[in-house]
Every structure is written in structure tokens, then in C-alpha cells.
Amino acid sequence: MKILTSLEQIKHLNHPETVKGALMAECLTPFGSFDAAEHFWHDYQTQLFAFMPEDNIELVLENVTDLTDSFECSEFITHLADNWYLALVITTQAGGGNYLLFQGGVHNALDKLLESYKNNGEHYEP
């Protein structure tokens, strides 16, 4: 797992280009420009927790035990590409928060986030 604190770091992820492109587009949508998004991420300590394609999911979740718990009340979960999803949880009054990039179908705890959001969320996109 990698923790990104800047949108610039997305290009260094070891994910398919389709996933990185969709991820960047989704992260830029609320801001309108790369610079505005970067300033917001910096000012409000926004982070992206990115599961890597090569990660041992079980091991990562053992070491970061509260990660999936913190995304149980996601603002949204959206399908990016190639069975990869992006979740957002808002953590500050100003709208700052954390993103989670994860792959569906690889671990029960992550699939549970999708299932819970399908049942309770407003913006789930399969």
C-alpha cells in the first residue's frame, strides 16, 4: 500500500493507465484544475490510500487494522476501471478527507465496503 499526499504521485502508481487516468479525473472533478486540487490536498491534508496490484491484501489489512472501518461511511464509492474502485470519506468541516483506491473481488473486507455502499449509499456506480 502506498499513501499519496499529492495528485502528482498518481503517475508513479503501478496500476494500469486506464485506472490512473480515471483516478486522476475523479480526483480533479470537484476542483476544475490540477493546481486547485493540489492546493486543497495540501491545505486540508487530503490523502489517498492506494492498494497496489502486487499487495498482499491480508497482510496490509493486518497492519492497518482500522483502514476499512474508517471507510464504512464513505461519501461515495465509484468504479474507476478494471475492477478498481475509489472511496472517499470526508474528515474535516472544510471538506478534506481520505481516498481509498482498492480492487473489488480480492478480499472480503473490501467487498464488504462495496456491498454496504450499494445498500446505503447514494452514488454507487457498479
Phi, psi and omega per residue, in radians:
M1 nan 2.455 3.046
K2 -2.055 2.557 3.056
I3 -1.966 2.039 -3.107
L4 -1.783 2.433 3.117
T5 -2.066 0.096 -3.133
S6 -2.568 2.509 3.083
L7 -1.141 -0.477 3.108
E8 -1.004 -0.543 -3.099
Q9 -1.254 -0.280 -3.124
I10 -1.031 -0.673 -3.093
K11 -1.134 -0.282 -3.141
H12 -1.630 -0.014 3.115
L13 -1.223 2.627 -3.136
N14 -1.653 0.903 -3.134
H15 -2.015 2.821 3.057
P16 -1.014 2.609 -3.131
E17 -1.023 -0.582 3.123
T18 -1.094 -0.661 3.134
V19 -1.236 -0.817 -3.132
K20 -1.094 -0.692 3.115
G21 -1.127 -0.784 3.125
A22 -1.163 -0.659 3.110
L23 -1.095 -0.835 3.138
M24 -1.074 -0.784 -3.135
A25 -1.052 -0.764 -3.127
E26 -1.142 -0.695 -3.133
C27 -1.239 -0.463 -3.142
L28 -1.496 -0.404 -3.014
T29 -0.859 -0.850 -3.086
P30 -1.245 -0.205 -2.977
F31 -1.919 -0.451 3.108
G32 1.510 -0.386 3.109
S33 -2.635 2.745 3.116
F34 -1.077 -0.793 -3.102
D35 -1.090 -0.741 3.119
A36 -1.107 -0.715 3.122
A37 -1.139 -0.779 3.136
E38 -1.053 -0.749 3.120
H39 -1.089 -0.772 3.134
F40 -1.090 -0.838 3.136
W41 -0.993 -0.716 -3.140
H42 -1.214 -0.835 -3.072
D43 -1.146 -0.557 -3.048
Y44 -2.025 0.374 3.057
Q45 0.842 0.748 3.092
T46 -1.246 2.437 -3.126
Q47 -2.315 2.721 3.031
L48 -2.124 2.060 3.044
F49 -1.601 1.952 -3.026
A50 -1.966 1.985 2.953
F51 -1.214 2.372 3.135
M52 -1.649 2.628 -3.132
P53 -0.975 -0.550 -3.090
E54 -1.583 -0.017 -3.103
D55 -1.111 2.526 2.909
N56 -1.507 1.740 -3.004
I57 -1.025 -0.748 -3.137
E58 -1.006 -0.801 -3.137
L59 -1.148 -0.747 3.121
V60 -1.064 -0.822 -3.093
L61 -1.189 -0.493 3.050
E62 -1.167 -0.641 -3.087
N63 -1.494 -0.351 3.115
V64 -2.180 1.241 -2.930
T65 -1.105 -0.528 -3.070
D66 -1.692 0.118 -3.082
L67 -1.054 -0.952 -3.095
T68 -1.186 -0.562 3.088
D69 -1.051 -0.687 -3.091
S70 -1.222 -0.285 3.132
F71 -1.818 0.168 3.137
E72 -1.129 -0.486 3.121
C73 -1.967 0.962 -3.103
S74 -1.140 2.502 3.028
E75 -1.142 -0.735 3.037
F76 -2.732 2.781 2.911
I77 -2.319 2.222 -3.127
T78 -2.239 2.551 3.077
H79 -1.374 2.244 3.129
L80 -1.634 -1.177 -3.131
A81 -3.038 2.734 3.013
D82 0.885 0.705 3.128
N83 1.169 0.392 3.045
W84 -1.793 2.504 -3.071
Y85 -2.258 2.730 3.082
L86 -2.211 2.196 3.073
A87 -1.976 2.601 3.083
L88 -2.266 2.313 2.989
V89 -2.134 2.255 3.132
I90 -1.488 2.295 -3.083
T91 -2.104 -0.147 -3.133
T92 -2.250 2.746 3.097
Q93 -1.055 -0.517 -3.107
A94 -1.441 -0.044 3.093
G95 1.768 0.028 3.080
G96 -1.206 2.771 -3.131
G97 -3.066 -2.799 -3.116
N98 -2.231 2.492 3.053
Y99 -1.859 2.672 3.044
L100 -2.287 2.089 3.063
L101 -1.756 2.088 -3.086
F102 -2.563 2.815 -3.139
Q103 -1.795 2.348 3.089
G104 -1.348 2.650 3.058
G105 1.380 0.223 -3.127
V106 -1.962 -0.282 -3.141
H107 -2.777 2.444 -3.112
N108 -1.017 -0.707 -3.095
A109 -1.104 -0.655 3.126
L110 -1.311 -0.689 3.084
D111 -1.129 -0.541 3.102
K112 -1.121 -0.635 3.061
L113 -1.053 -0.793 3.125
L114 -1.095 -0.794 -3.104
E115 -1.114 -0.776 3.133
S116 -1.086 -0.733 -3.126
Y117 -1.201 -0.654 3.086
K118 -1.011 -0.663 -3.101
N119 -1.423 -0.515 -2.998
N120 -2.079 -0.338 -3.029
G121 -1.513 2.868 -3.121
E122 -1.758 -0.389 -2.960
H123 -2.046 0.264 -3.074
Y124 -1.078 2.304 3.110
E125 -2.162 1.933 -3.114
P126 -1.149 nan nan
